[in-house]
Each structure stands twice: as C-alpha cells, then as structure tokens.
Amino acid sequence: MQQYNKILIFEIFGDYGHFKKPYTTTSPLTFSFPPKPSVAGIIGAIIGIEKNHVHSTLKDGEYEIGIKIVNPVSKTRIATNLIDTKKSFFRIEVRNQIRFEVLKNPCYKIYFRANSEKTLELMSSLHQNLSEHKSHYTVSLGLSQMLCNFKNPEIIDAVFISELKENIEMDTVIIRNENYELEYLYNHKSPSEYYIIKMPHVMNDERIVSKFSEFYFEPNTKKLKCLKAKNFWKAGTENVVLF
C-alpha cells in the first residue's frame, strides 16, 4: 500500500553517547552506532511509550529502521563513579570508579518505516513530536546522563528497489546477508574502512536479546560501495538499507 512507502527521517545527536557491548563488564565498550533496540527506546521516549513496553509496542516485523553515520565515529574514555544504592540512596557506602568508552559528538540519521496500521499511527505521533521539538520522556543516547537532541524531521515517499543493481553505493549501514555484496570483499586497496560488527537486533521487554545480526559500516561517513545489491530503498537521493 502507498502509505507504507513513506519513510520518516530525522537526526539524533548529542555531546556523548554509549551503547554498551553486552560482552564488556569492568571496562564497558560502546558500539559505533545504536542497535535497533536502542533506536526503539529513543522513539519510545519521544512519543511516550513506557520503558517496559517499548519492544512489545514496537514489534520487530511491524517497523523497519535504517541508520546513517553523520559525524565520523570518535571515541574517548570517561571515568564514571558507580554507587551502590541498594542499602540507602542518601548514605553512600560503596563507590566504584570505572572508565567508560563513550562516543564523542555522535550524530546519526534515522530512517523509520511502518509495516502495519499501528506503527503507521506511531509514526504520525513521532513526526508530530519531532516537528514540535518535544518529547514525552527525557531522551538519551544510551546512558541517562548522555542527553539526546533531534532535528530535521521529514516524511518522504520512497521507492523499493527489488531488482539486482551493480556498482551502487549505500548511504546507511548495511545488514549482512545475501542481498549485499560489498566491494571491500574483493578490493583490499579501497580507501574506505569497512567494519563488521555483531549487534542485538531483536529484544523483548525483559531486555533479553532473541536475535543478533551482523552489520557493515564505514566509521568516517563514506558511502558503502556494493558490487551488487538488491532489496533496498531509494529515499530522495539516498540509497537506504532498512532492517
């Protein structure tokens, strides 16, 4: 249907961000861009979905997102005091200082497409709040103290490209599957820096990950060159992979 060809585009940014890699503990490391469950949490905060109901409201398969890295990925480490508040919030007896790896000046372009009537309504609410620059809950980039801002919302008509295209560039990160054959696999002299990262893809309200996926990305904001690609979206002048 025509309404499902519409994609809501907006940018999220902040001074710092941290999207924790689940296998790091004592020295938490961050992903270079937010996983899909984190983007769902940001969307939920903007439109007012309670934290414990985000993933049951935004169900995988009923919506798709795409992510474009706008600012080059830059990481630093910040010493953070973690306090034990189980016994008393007002009397701090245990304090541990841990060095967090954080993203510096992160900025991402988010693409949101609805696959159902319910998520189409949520997309409308999201667009309204983004346009009025307001959110229901405080929005953060991973950690509560790393506040998130947003800008440039727009809804555009996109075209789905199902046929195989050769020598084409993608503007977003790419989920790793048989639809995309990247140049770097055959050209190791490419000036671009292509990385593969395994990230949470589907999560439930208990924050249990039921699906991981691998993604290609280029941290310096260069486009990803594909020898062959299909099943992507043409959104204005951009080639977008949704997942």
C-alpha positions in Angstrom: 0.0 0.0 0.0 1.1 3.5 -0.8 1.3 4.7 2.9 3.9 2.0 3.7 6.2 3.6 1.1 6.6 6.6 3.3 9.8 6.9 5.4 10.2 9.3 8.4 13.7 10.7 8.5 15.3 12.6 11.4 18.7 13.2 13.0 19.7 12.4 16.6 22.8 13.9 18.2 24.5 14.8 21.5 27.8 15.6 23.2 28.3 11.9 24.2 26.7 8.5 23.8 27.2 5.0 25.0 25.6 1.9 23.5 27.1 -0.9 25.6 28.6 -4.0 24.0 27.0 -6.8 26.1 30.2 -8.8 26.5 32.1 -6.0 28.2 31.8 -5.5 32.0 34.5 -3.9 34.1 35.6 -1.6 31.2 32.4 -1.0 29.2 32.9 -0.6 25.5 30.4 1.1 23.1 29.0 0.2 19.7 29.8 2.8 17.0 26.1 3.4 16.3 22.9 2.5 18.2 21.5 -1.0 17.8 17.9 -1.3 16.6 16.5 -1.9 20.2 18.3 1.4 21.3 16.6 3.3 18.5 13.3 1.8 19.5 13.9 3.1 23.0 14.7 6.6 21.7 11.5 6.6 19.6 9.5 5.3 22.6 10.8 8.1 24.8 9.8 10.8 22.2 6.2 9.6 21.8 5.6 8.4 25.3 5.9 4.6 25.4 6.8 3.3 28.8 10.2 1.8 29.1 8.9 -1.7 29.9 6.5 -1.7 26.9 8.7 -0.4 24.1 9.5 -3.7 22.4 6.0 -5.2 22.8 4.6 -2.0 21.2 7.3 -1.6 18.5 7.4 -5.3 17.4 10.0 -6.5 15.0 8.4 -7.0 11.6 5.9 -4.2 12.2 8.5 -1.5 11.5 11.9 -1.1 9.9 14.8 1.4 10.6 17.9 2.5 8.8 20.9 4.3 10.3 23.3 6.7 8.6 26.5 7.8 10.5 26.6 11.6 10.0 29.6 12.5 12.2 32.8 10.5 12.0 32.9 7.9 14.8 35.1 9.3 17.6 35.6 7.5 20.9 37.1 8.5 24.2 37.1 7.2 27.8 35.5 8.9 30.8 35.9 7.9 34.4 32.5 7.4 36.0 31.6 6.8 39.6 29.2 3.9 40.1 27.5 3.9 43.5 25.7 1.2 45.4 22.2 2.5 46.3 20.7 -0.8 47.3 21.1 -0.2 51.1 20.5 3.6 51.1 20.3 6.3 48.5 21.3 9.0 50.9 24.2 7.2 52.6 26.7 6.1 50.1 29.0 3.4 51.4 30.4 1.8 48.2 31.7 3.8 45.2 33.5 2.3 42.3 35.1 4.3 39.5 35.0 2.7 36.1 36.3 4.0 32.8 33.6 4.0 30.2 34.3 4.1 26.5 32.0 6.8 25.0 31.1 8.2 21.6 32.1 11.9 21.3 29.8 14.2 19.4 27.8 11.4 17.9 25.2 12.2 15.2 23.0 9.7 13.2 20.3 10.0 10.6 17.4 7.6 11.5 15.0 6.2 8.9 11.7 4.8 10.2 9.2 2.9 8.0 5.9 1.5 9.3 4.8 -2.0 8.2 1.4 -2.0 10.0 -1.5 0.3 10.7 -0.5 0.5 14.4 3.1 1.6 13.6 1.8 4.0 11.0 -0.1 5.8 13.8 3.0 5.7 15.9 5.0 7.2 13.0 2.5 10.1 12.8 2.8 10.8 16.5 6.6 10.6 16.2 6.6 13.1 13.3 4.4 15.5 15.2 6.6 15.5 18.3 9.8 15.8 16.3 8.3 18.7 14.3 7.3 20.4 17.6 10.7 19.5 19.1 9.2 17.9 22.2 9.4 14.5 23.8 7.3 12.7 26.4 10.3 11.4 28.4 13.9 12.5 28.6 15.8 11.2 25.6 19.3 9.9 25.9 22.0 8.3 23.8 22.3 5.0 25.7 23.0 6.3 29.2 20.6 8.6 31.1 23.2 11.3 31.6 24.1 11.5 27.9 21.2 13.6 26.7 20.0 13.3 23.1 18.7 16.0 20.9 17.0 15.7 17.5 16.4 17.8 14.4 15.4 17.9 10.7 12.3 15.6 10.7 10.7 14.9 7.3 8.5 12.3 5.7 9.3 11.4 2.1 8.0 8.9 -0.4 10.5 6.2 -1.0 10.8 3.6 -3.8 11.6 -0.1 -3.0 14.3 -1.5 -5.3 13.9 -5.3 -5.5 15.9 -6.0 -8.7 19.7 -6.5 -8.5 21.8 -3.4 -9.1 25.6 -3.4 -9.7 28.2 -1.0 -8.6 26.0 1.0 -6.3 26.7 3.0 -3.1 24.7 2.8 0.1 24.3 5.8 2.4 23.4 3.7 5.5 24.9 0.8 7.5 24.1 -2.5 5.8 22.8 -5.6 7.4 24.9 -8.6 6.4 23.0 -11.0 4.2 22.9 -12.4 0.6 21.3 -9.2 -0.7 24.5 -7.1 -0.5 28.0 -7.9 -1.8 30.4 -5.2 -0.7 33.4 -4.0 -2.7 35.9 -4.5 0.2 35.5 -8.3 0.0 37.4 -8.2 -3.3 39.3 -4.8 -3.2 41.6 -4.6 -0.2 43.1 -1.4 -1.5 39.9 0.5 -1.1 40.4 3.9 0.8 37.3 3.2 2.8 37.5 1.5 6.2 34.8 -1.2 6.3 34.0 -2.9 9.5 31.7 -5.8 10.5 30.0 -5.8 13.9 27.6 -8.2 15.6 24.8 -6.4 17.4 21.5 -7.0 19.1 18.7 -6.9 16.6 15.5 -8.1 18.4 14.9 -7.6 22.1 11.9 -8.2 24.4 10.6 -6.0 27.2 12.7 -8.0 29.7 15.7 -6.8 27.7 16.5 -10.3 26.6 18.0 -10.4 23.1 16.4 -13.0 20.9 18.3 -12.2 17.7 21.7 -10.9 16.8 22.7 -9.7 13.3 25.9 -8.6 11.7 26.3 -5.1 10.1 28.7 -3.5 7.7 29.6 0.2 8.4 32.1 2.8 7.5 33.1 5.0 10.5 34.3 8.0 8.5 30.9 8.8 6.9 31.9 7.5 3.5 29.3 5.6 1.5 29.5 1.8 1.4 30.3 0.6 -2.1 28.4 -2.6 -3.3 29.4 -4.7 -6.3 25.8 -6.0 -6.1 22.7 -5.0 -4.1 19.0 -5.6 -4.0 16.0 -5.1 -1.7 16.9 -1.5 -0.6 15.0 1.8 -0.7 15.6 4.9 -2.8 14.8 7.8 -0.4 15.3 11.0 -2.3 18.9 11.0 -3.4 19.9 8.4 -0.8 20.1 4.6 -1.1 18.9 3.2 2.2 19.0 -0.3 3.8 16.2 -0.9 6.3 16.1 -3.8 8.8 
